[in-house]
Amino acid sequence: MLDPGASQSGADGAPVTLMLPLRPGQSEAWRRVIQELQESRCADFDAACRRWGIRKLALWLAPARPGDLVVVQVELSGALTDAEERFARSQQPFDQWITERVRELHGLDLRIGFARYRAELVGVWPETQKPVESH
């Protein structure tokens, strides 16, 4: 189970979880973009992930109303603020393309930061084991 303190840091490999709302009716379009990232744009996406400092990425689509939610768990090679800065400054064509897709699907401009979409870990079960006291 994840350490609650570590998951909030976004540095040194600790995962960060983001919740990004989709605009109503955009779930299928989002799925098509993900398919494009896995197929025709795979090499560009791999290069972008390295450029942004992403070591690992997992995506979920969660049903919600009025629009579904995209749950993103990302493991970074550095701090979340560093990844945000690299993304915001980028003039790479792929980065511009993904920025536009996010704006269309989510109504968000990730160039102004995405830490505000970070999910707060409020509990873990079972609790971590406490050290056994010797008598």
Buried (B, 14 or more C-beta within 10 A) or exposed (E): EEEBEBBBBBBEEBBBBBBBBBBEEBBEBBEEBBEBBEEEBEEBBEEBBEBBBBEEBEEEBEEEEEBBBBBBBBBBBBBBEBBBBBBBEBEBEBBEBBBEBBBBBBEBEBBEBBEEBBBEBEEEEEEEEEEEEEE
